[in-house]
């Protein structure tokens, strides 16, 4: 698999208290180390067809430099993403609060589904590939019934606010192809 998130093309220090700009490696390294084994709750915010927001907790994981999450085809988030892939994902990590903004697109290729299912299993969720989706004996009620679609976030922007030393707040912008 190729990396879907490159290094930021632009960085902006948002801190107003004199702290240095934070490196992207800080939240990225925590995502690599803590997903899927840490007890993290990610919140995916999508846009309903009438423009109202929708947010749902999901079990997301960072695999091969990209964020993945699931949703049953009938869930509000999956229906919203089918109509408009723009979304944000928020999470409180060790030492840094993070908001990721971009577009989430459904993943159906067997190699990626298998790779992500393997990582989910390493964290204790017994996911397996069924056709072009994931399945397991259980999932969060918010996921809807199996099988679950897999989504990959194409990252456009990230904002991190450090809650531990060294403190700071930074915005990272990433190169992206809006048609990806």
N, C-alpha and C positions, 0 to 999 in steps of 0.2 A: 504494500500500500504506500502511496505517496503522502507526504505531509500536506494537510489542507490549511494549516495555519503557519504563515511565515513569521519572521520577526517583524515588529512594528515598522512602518515606513515613516511614522511621525510620533513624537512623544511630547506631551505637554504637562508641565508641572502645575497641578491645581492647588498645591498647598499654600496656605496664607500665613503660616507661622515660621517660615524659614527652613523647613525640612527640604532635603534634596529630593529630586525626581526619583521615583522608584523604578527599578529595572523590571521589565516584563518577566524576566526569569523568576522573580519572587513568587507571583501567584501561579505561574506555569509549573514551577517545581513542586509547589504544594499540591496542585491538581494531580500531577504525576504520582506523587508519593501517597496521597490520601484517597484517591479513587481507585478501586471501588470499595476498599476495606473500611474507611472511616465512616462514622455515622453522620453523613452530610445530607442536608435537604436542599435541593435546588428548586427554585421557583421559576417556571416558564410563563412569561406573559405574552399573550397573542392578542390579535385584534379580531373581534367579531365582524361579520359582514355589515352590521349597522354602525360600526365604528366604536362600539363600546369595548373596553378592555376585558380580558379574561386572564386569570392567573391560576396556576395549579402546581402543587408540589410534585416533583418527579425524582426518580432515582437516576441521576445522570452520572456518566463516567467519562474520564479523559483517556482516550486511546489514540496512540500514534499522532499526537499533537492536534487532536480535534475533540470537541465535546459531543457526546451522543446521549440521546434519551429516547424513551419509548412512549407510545400512546396507542390505545385501541382505536380502530378506524371510526368508531362511533362517538369517541370523546369529543368534547367541545374543542380542545386544543388541536386535535388532528383535523377536524372539519375546518377550523380557522386557518391552519397552516396550508391546507389544500387550496384555499381561496386566496390567502395572502401569507407568504412565507416569512414576512418580517416579524421578529420576536426579540425578546430579551430574556436572559437567564441570570438570576441572582443567587448568590450563595455566600455564606459566612465561612471562610476558610480559617485555618490556624494563622492568626496574626494579620489577616487582611480580608476586608469585605470586598466582594467583586461583583460587578455587573458586566455581562457580556452581551453585546448587541450585534445582530446580524440577521441572517436568513436561515431557517431550518428547512431542509429538504429531505424527503423520504429516501432511505437507502434500501436498495433491493438486490444489489450484487452479492452473490453467494460468499465470496472471499471476505468481504467486509462484515457481513452478517455473522459468519463463523468466527472471525477474529473478535468481534465485540461480544458475542455470546461466550466465548472462552474467558474474556476478561470479567464479564458479569459473574460467571461461575466461580472464578478465583476469589471473588468477594462474597460468595455465599448465596447468590441467587442462581438457582439451577436452570438457567436459560438454555434453550436449544433452538436451532433453526428449523422452521416448518415452512416450506415453500419460500416466499419472499418476505417472511416476517419472523419474529421470535415468539416462542411459547415457553411455558414453565408451569409447574403444578400450582403456582400462586404468584400473585403480584399485588401491589397496592390497589385498594378499591378504586382509586382515581384513575387507574390505567384502563379500566373497562375490561371486558372479557377478552381472553386470548383468541386468536393470535394478535400480537402487538406490532405495530409499525415501528421501525427504527428510524430516527431522525439524526442527521448530522448538522451541527450549527456551522455555517460559513461565517466566520468572525469578521465584522467590520470595525467595531470599536470595543474597547474594554476600559472600565474605570475601576481603579482600586483605591481603597482608603485603608491605610494601615492602622490596625488596632493594637499593635505591639511595636517595640523598637526594631529598627528605626522607623519612626512615624513619617507620614507623608500622604499625599494624594496625587494620583497621576492618571492621565488619559493616554491610552495607546490606540493609534489608528493603524489599521492593517490594509494592505493592498487586497483588493477583492474584485471578482468578476460578478456583477449583479445578476448575470444570467446563469451562474453556476448551479 
